[in-house]
Amino acid sequence: MADPKQFRQYRFERPPGATNILLVRHGESEPVIEGQDHELKDGHGDPALSPEGRVQAERVGERLAGQPIDAIYVTTLRRTAETAAPLADRLGIEPRVEADLREVYLGEWEAGLFRQKTAERDPLAVRMWTEQSWEVIPGAEKDAAFGTRVRTGLDRVTAAHPDQLVVVVAHGGTIGALLSQATHSQPFAFAGADNASISELVVLDDRWILRRFNDTSHLDPVSSE
């Protein structure tokens, strides 16, 4: 008599044509020093990585070097390029720039003032977190425009890489906006991605699957607060 069939639990497989996206938040950037603004790039604050951030970037490179990565993307802001560099060097891949995945524009709070206002619990900063809206900040990018922009950028990446694994080194606000859209959750539900953390999306057209959020196991004991 033949043995009865066995049906094991389902193991996830990337759907045919889908793109596997590893969203890496850039490493910790230079601190804001009171009275000294960060440099600007196209209106956005553009600090370099701090020494701690450079260590985190190396850790990301070590963690992902064994993955079958087909492409690496960065934004126009140098902290993403500096974070991607160790991994790109290990794999011999030239990072591509996707400008629409840059950080949310913070209006009058660019060049580092955002950090100061948040740390000091400025009433507008408290309101921003309470209302889960960037546009509370004077002159900041509208929430809907930011969401559309980052979605457009990710759509371009996925369209170029069906059935491939891609690393996208981006920003906390960008990652939060994408994962909020992926899960149809509150706007700031994923606003807590740590520096140099790894999150994972599988994207096929309008079907987005969140596989991982804020993986920092490669950072201990250099993880950022």
Secondary structure, DSSP 8 states (H G I E B T S, - for coil): ---------------TT-EEEEEEE---B---BTTB---EETTEE---B-HHHHHHHHHHHHHHTTS---EEEE-SSHHHHHHHHHHHHHHT---EE-GGGS----GGGTTTHHHHHHHTT-HHHHHHHHHT-GGGSTT---HHHHHHHHHHHHHHHHHH-TT-EEEEEE-HHHHHHHHHHHHT--TTTTTT--TT-EEEEEEETTEEEEEEEEE-TTTTTS---
